Amino acid sequence: MQEFKAFAMKGNVIDMAVGVIIGGAFGKIVSSIVADVIMPPIGLLVGGVNFTDLKWVLKPAEMVDGKEIAAVTLNYGNFLQVTFDFLIIAFSIFMFIKLLTKLTEKKKEEAPAAPPAPPAPSKEEVLLTEIRDLLKDRK
């Protein structure tokens, strides 16, 4: 149990959980933008077509013994809508990460760089220093 607690409390796991929750909420926002803002004008441009309603009827609905048998359809419009949602979400996340990266790089550039450590003395300098110290001791 202690090992699981240590695993669950690691920063990476908690960060990932927060990311998944925020990503789900972000996906809903983008899906709403796509469905409610972007797709209606596109549908208007292509003749008022609602993409989610597009389908190929492979076998029409029919009545057999007073019971209706549903049509067999290939719902490619829903696939187009989901693909469009994915592309917009992926592009939005790409732009967000690009913005975060740019802000992070800007902060790193603004932070003063630590002065470099002085280089270690060469072997010759060490040897000359020892000789100087020995000569000082003789006097």
Sequence and secondary structure as in RCSB ss.txt:
>XXXX:A:sequence
MQEFKAFAMKGNVIDMAVGVIIGGAFGKIVSSIVADVIMPPIGLLVGGVNFTDLKWVLKPAEMVDGKEIAAVTLN
YGNFLQVTFDFLIIAFSIFMFIKLLTKLTEKKKEEAPAAPPAPPAPSKEEVLLTEIRDLLKDRK
>XXXX:A:secstr
 HHHHHHHTSHHHHHHHHHHHHHHHHHHHHHHHIIIIIHHHHHHHTTS  GGG  EEEE  EEETTEEE  EEE 
HHHHHHHHHHHHHHHHHHHHHHHHHHHHHHHHHHHS           HHHHHHHHHHHHHHHH 
